[in-house]
Amino acid sequence: GPIVFPRFDSLIVTPVAPHTLAIRPSILPPDLEVRLEVEDAPEEVLVTVDGQSGTALGAGQSLHIRRASQPVHLVRFGESTF
């Protein structure tokens, strides 16, 4: 994914193992809601969020993504910068 300055409020959508270089990570405004919809797919589409268990979506189903109301606190080790 992209390298983003730590204090930059954003929503980052990163495709995993895309089959073409035309599919790139997207850095979006934090208040935007992203809607992914499966149109005509011969098979189910697997969606994995934050490396957790995947969920299958079929044709006509959609997924809505928005920023959580609470921040995530990350652990930092040492004096390294981003």
Sequence and secondary structure as in RCSB ss.txt:
>XXXX:A:sequence
GPIVFPRFDSLIVTPVAPHTLAIRPSILPPDLEVRLEVEDAPEEVLVTVDGQSGTALGAGQSLHIRRASQPVHLV
RFGESTF
>XXXX:A:secstr
     TT   EEE  SS SSTT   EEE TT  EEEE  S SS EEE STTS  EEE TT EEEE   SS     
  TT   
